[in-house]
Amino acid sequence: LLMAISIERCISVLCPLWYRCHRPQHLSAVMCALLWALSIAVTAAVTSLCLLSKREHCSTALISMYLLNFLIFAPPMVISNVILFVKVLCGSRRRQPKKLYIVIFLTVFFFLVFGVPLSIHNFLQQFNYSIMLSQVFFLLACVNSSINPFIYFLVGGCQRHCSLVSLQVAFRRVFEE
């Protein structure tokens, strides 16, 4: 889903007229549904191969899944975020980057820093190669899983005193765009 969101935000910045006037209304929903279906199919295939067959088939399925993630899903997400980041930086100095762009950039950045290392570690384990203890990578993945609410809160802003009401306001500010 990060890939779909990143690409859509990038297109909305690079081609704003097309995005507003010609983009199919349900494109985002269809793309997300297709990505979820692909994800479920790949996970089901890998799980069934690993539960029902020999170790070689499981290892091949896992390697294929990791390669799919690294070669198909990650590059468009990274490229679209770099384009978006450069466009926002090189754009008008009068306007500050919109909060939603900052949230997307930070979410992808922290996903790459905290989430991807576990996938790389798991991929390397298929070849009996390990860099560090698995617990370090699991800890990074846990940080990745819990960091998004903090990003939303910090970007949404809490200028005065922080309370539950201001937390709700911060979330609303981020997602109003």
Disulfide bonds with the S-S distance in Angstrom:
Cys50-Cys58 2.01
Cys158-Cys162 2.38
